[in-house]
Amino acid sequence: MKDSMLEVGKILNTHGIRGEVKVQSWCDTPEDLCQLETVYIDRRPYRVQGGRVHGDFALLTLEGVCSIDDALPLKNKVLTASREELVLEEGAHFVVDLIGLEARDEATGEVFGTVKDVLEYPAQDLYVVEGERSYLIPDVPAFVKKVAPEEGYILFALLEGMAQ
């Protein structure tokens, strides 16, 4: 069963003296964090009263965090959000839902490993698959034929020499 809460970022520091926090976004973009209504820190809800993008980071104003003294204890805390509040594009998946899926070969249908991670790169993401061998498989249609987390697998088209 999927967890109803997802990790979305980490508070790196305070910003200014009015309690704003600087957050490293673990979403696709820092803007995604700014759109949330509520985030959770140690399971405690905080309404997001304001958010803006500052470089690669989100600066958030959280309800009840009104000064630097309120914000300092939140440094290095992980933010979570309700899965329902996060919007995915058609055909997109949360990385956490892909970890642990079987990796199947399109040609044979056989399981050749398990998805251990998804690495983010500028050109495309890479699936890290571990089995008898290790594989780094680009997240492009030529290699990723079907993503079926509900069924527990991803179907890949493999080329000879892809294994490390």
N, C-alpha and C positions, 0 to 999 in steps of 0.2 A: 504494500500500500504506500502511496506517495505521501510524504510529509506535507502537511498543510502550510508549513512555514519554510521559507527559503532564505539563506544568507544572501544579502544584497550589497554589503559593503562594510568598511571598517573606519571608525573615527580615528583619524591620524593626529588631530590636534584641535585646539580652539582657534577661532578666527575673530579677532577684535575683542572688545571688552563686554559686549552685550549678549554673550552666550552662544553665538553662532559656532557651529562645528564644521571642520574640514573633513570630508569623507572621501575615501578611496572607493569608487564605485566598482562593484563586481557584476553590474548589469552590462548590457551592451554599450550604453552611454551614460555619462553622469546625469543627463537630462532625465533619464528613466527614474532616478532617485528623487529628483525634484518634483515629479508628478505624483508621488505616493501621498496618500492621506495620512497613513499611520505607519510608523516603524516601531520595532520592538528591540529593547536593549535588556538583556537578561530577563526576557519574558515580560517586561513591563512595557505597556504601550505608551508611545509618545506621538501626539498629533504633529504633523509637519505643518508649521504655520507659514513657512516660506522656504524657498529653495532657489538657488541660482548656480550656474556653472562658472567655475573659475579655473581656467586651463583644463586639465584632465580630471579635475575634482569637482565635487558638489559641495556647496556651502549651504547647510541646513539650519533653519531656526526651528527649534523644537519647543512645544508647549511645556512650560514649567522650567525651562532652562533660560534664565534671564540675565545671567552674568557669567563672567569668566570663572568665578568660583563654583557655579553650578555646572559648567561645562568641563572643567578640569578632570573630575572623577570619571568622565565618560571616555577619556582618551584611551585608545587601543581597544575599545569595545566593538564587538561585531553587531551590525544591524541586521535584523531579519524583518521580513514582510510576509503578509499573507499571499499565498500562491494565487488566490483569486484576484488580488489587486494588481498583479503583474500581467501585462498583456503581451502575448506572443504573436508574431506574424504567422500567417498561414504556413504550415509545414515546418515551423521552428519548434525546437524542444529545449527544455532546461537541461543544462549539462548534467546536473545531478541525476536526472532521469535516464541518462545514457550510460552512466558508469555502472558496470556490472552486467550489461547486456551481453548475450552471446554474439560472437562475430561468426557469421556463416559465409561460406564461399558460394557465390552465385552459380558457378559451373557445376559444383557437386552437391550443394545443399548441406555439406558437412560443416560442423562447428570446428573452427581452427583456433579459437581463442576467446578471450573475454575483454571487453572494453575497460581499460584501467583508468584512462584520462582523456580529456580533449584539450589540446594545446591551442592557444589562440595566437595566430600570426597575421600580419597585415594582408597577405594574399588570400589565405583561407585557413580554416582550422585544420588540425591534424588529429586523427583518432590514434591513440596509443592502445594497441591490442597486444596482449600477452597470451601466449600459448606455448607450444613446443619451441616456437621462435617468437621474436619480438617484431612487431609491425608498426610503421608509421604510415597511416593511410590518409591522403588528402580528402577533405570534405568537399568533393566536387562530384557532379553527376556521373562522370566517367568511372568512378570507383564506388560511390555510395549509391546503391540501387534501390534500397528500401530501408527506411527507419521505422521499426515497429516496436516501440517500447511496451505497448499493451500486450504484445505477443512475446516479448522478452528477447528480441534479437535485432541485429542490423545485418542486412545482406550487402556484401561487398563483392565487387569484381576485382580479382587479384591478377597481377601480372607477375610473370616469373622474375625473381630477383627482388621482390618487394620486401621480403623478410630480411632482418638484420642478422 
